[in-house]
Amino acid sequence: MVNEKDRVWVLVGNSGHAQIYESPNSSLDELTPIHEFVNGEGRQHNRELRDFNIGRVHNKNYPRTKGLRPKASPHELVQKTFARELVEFLEKGRLNGNFDKLMLVAAPHFLGVLRSLLSKQTKAMLWNEIPKELNFEKKEQFVDYFHRTHEA
């Protein structure tokens, strides 16, 4: 249960852009942007990120040379690196006592990446998650969205 006086941080993000808002209480009436993150590579396609210098290996029992393929796509690696940057900021905020509750709003896959990187202590402060990608240009639209979803 959330105390009405709990300070809430809301992270709204995707693999290319994220914004952290702060509210002095759980009603989210006063959302103030406190930090913005931009990941220029986050919206690029794998073919734009691909490293064409993939290593080669030769097996004497198999006459063809095979390329070494990474376990994750270039996009997944960029996404995880950006998620680590966001989680590091959240962890510092928790350690400094900047918030009491945390809300994450992100596309379902990116939300899962973020959640997997959170510490146990920060997960315990996770108040709400919304598996939806929101790209609002105006803060008023963002605040309106939260009020509609909290009234339902």
GIUR-V727576 format. One line per field, one symbol per residue. ss: DSSP state (2 for helix, 1 for strand, 0 for the rest). Layout:
ss = ???
This chain:
ss = 00000001111110001111111000000001111111022220022220000001111001111110000002222222222222222222222000001111110222222222200222220111110000000022222222222220
